[in-house]
Amino acid sequence: MISGRILLVEDDPGIRKFLRVALESQGFVLDEEATGRAGVARAATAQPDLVILDLGLPDMDGKAVIARIREWSQVPILVLSVRQAEEEKVAALDAGANDFVVKPFGIAELMARVRALLRSSASGTVPEAEIVRGDLSIDLARHEVALAGAPVRLTRKEFDLLALLARNAGRIVTHRQLLADVWGPAHEHDLQYLRVFIGRLRAKLGDDPAAPRFILNEPGVGYRFLDQAAGLAPRSTGSA
């Protein structure tokens, strides 16, 4: 029998009770949340093997929950929703959902889809939701950064830029990739814009571009987040 930990994010207590009985009878451990923000936080702390998610949550749209979780995790996500329109299904899948079941649903079909997602999951574990490099910690789920235990206040774009670099620690991330992923494809060539934000990040992190601890410039190519655990040593960086 396939088992594991499932996170259910659903605001309808009747559906939660129904699914609790069905899932626990099949040997699953169930965590429950009724709001999107609580669901994102629980996904980070409980490390579920599967997330079952309603789209119509009281505090935020389910697609936004998917996008937040996908910033740091590839845990399988099964959407349960009354929304039947094709564009809703496509939008949820494009946001990162793995499957979509329309309410009302048959429990046998739902359980079959749950088992299929768990079987096809590339890994039985969920990546860590926090990146720690020396005295710098980046909480990808809560969008919080701390340096030597003190909070570092970043704008959303500054955080997105730092998180993208940190998730690829030790690897060069090109200027174009950084600009496209953080600001969108229309900004792929706004190199000066990127330099300004890198400068702001370095200032807030106390990172000297001449002797970087965190962000290394690869001239003409992009930037690399130094993987201190792997012992990567800074090379000639230039000023940007």
Secondary structure, 3 states (H helix, E strand, C coil): CCCCEEEEECCCHHHHHHHHHHHHHCCCEEEEECCHHHHHHHHHHHCCCEEEEECECCCCEHHHHHHHHHCCCCCCEEEEECCCCHHHHHHHHHHCCCEEEECCCCHHHHHHHHHHHHHHCCCCCCCCCEEEECCEEEECCCCEEEECCEEECCCHHHHHHHHHHHHCCCCEEEHHHHHHHHHCHHHCCCHHHHHHHHHHHHHHHCCCCCCCCCEEEECCCEEEECCHHHCCCCCCCCCC
